[in-house]
Amino acid sequence: MKLKRILLPLFFCTTHLVFAQSAYRIEGQIKGLNGGSCILANYYAAQIYAKDTAQADKDGHFVIEGNKPLAGGVYEIVLPDRKTLYRMLIADDQDFSFTADTVDIVGSMRVKGSRDNELFYEFQRFMKDKETEYQKLKAQKVPDSDKRYKDIQDQRKAFYDNFMKVNEGTFTVKLFKASAEPELPPAPKLPNGKTDSAWVFNYYKSHYWDNFDFSDARMLQTPFLHQKLDRYIKELTLQTEDSLIKEADLVVNKAIKGNQKDIISYCIWYITNQYEMPKTVGTEGVFVHMGEKYYLTGIMPVSDTATLKNMSERIKVLKPLLVNKIIPDLGVMSYRAPDKLEYIHGSKADFQVLFFYSPTCGHCRESAPKLKAFHDKMHAQGVDVMTVAIEGKEDEWRKFIKEFKLEGMTNGFGLVASRQVVYRNDYDVFSTPTVYVLDKNKKIIARRLGVEDLEPFLNVYKKRLALESKPAGSRQ
């Protein structure tokens, strides 16, 4: 039984970018192209979509045109082989031409009528030429190579600085700045003489968004917003609920200050979507936070009321079952003594694994032998396992326990319970098996792990607890 996502595709494209009312016309002449259909494709965050097509003649000439202006952003002209791409920037100039050669796209590209594309390829050519010069020099291994390497680097730096200054305000410069890494000043040294790597990381992260213009709607029509979000959230942010929520709010606040509805919506959607069904244990709280703070308050515009209803219901289920919450207690029919109940809170072990399952579920049957092996190994180390059958007949439940030799565990038949319970709502059992890991106080420390991940998780968790219990000065 698969868990269905609430936030499927990004449907919010409710705003429309406004541009001067003029048509677009892009004329190309490509040497080495002998006919075929060329596609003009535009970026929308991480995706690329076909916008228009044109038929090239036998001499490689084609015209792509339309009677409505294009949304500004980064586009690709895709050749008939569907592998060769010619990048084009669409800004104010939407009537231009270019010539190029399939043998050397950057070196041969010449543009007329579009200042941004002229600048874009001028920059690329210079950097490519310097890279070629560097590689040739490296291969030759000349005596004064170090000095000549430095000369090339200095030339690149001087060209870059001048290019950015002279062409300030162009879409091209804005894109280069958005994609560039923060420039790092000299880092302080630690008492042992080594560079303070923590300072370097913190400086880099705090300046990561300095040159990204959230107020320019065209940035959503490039790959850079998605790429930067992806790296910032997944690589530069510690994957814990508190850290992720802090950085999520920081990014969304930057977008809100930029006052572009589609960019605000994309940032909110992207982060929420990552943590609806997260890969990192214990981060579902990010989804709850994003839903409550942005969706249910109307900051994130959603025209589909069903989505909001589903999100509200999902938050209601998830919120009491997040990591660090005490799991609600429940008593279920005992396998060992049918006239008694086995309670979740009845275990006194240091750790407890809850295994909600169906006796006829294929995945549950595959997991049962692994669960037994885990119990047999870990029980002596203070780990209890409690299985709860949430559906099926009593005889099917008993047969399952015997078949997989699970008698040494605490086993309960969940259809006979101490209170009225709907496992889907009360314990977020959307699919079986569903696994929780609890500490001795019945606090949830992990949820939705695979049985094969239980032992590695507990080993890491116990090491972390041991480290945290040491005095700060003694931690290695």
Order of alpha helices (4+ residues) and beta strands (2+ residues): beta-beta-beta-beta-beta-beta-beta-alpha-beta-alpha-alpha-alpha-alpha-alpha-alpha-alpha-alpha-alpha-beta-beta-beta-alpha-beta-alpha-beta-alpha-beta-beta-alpha
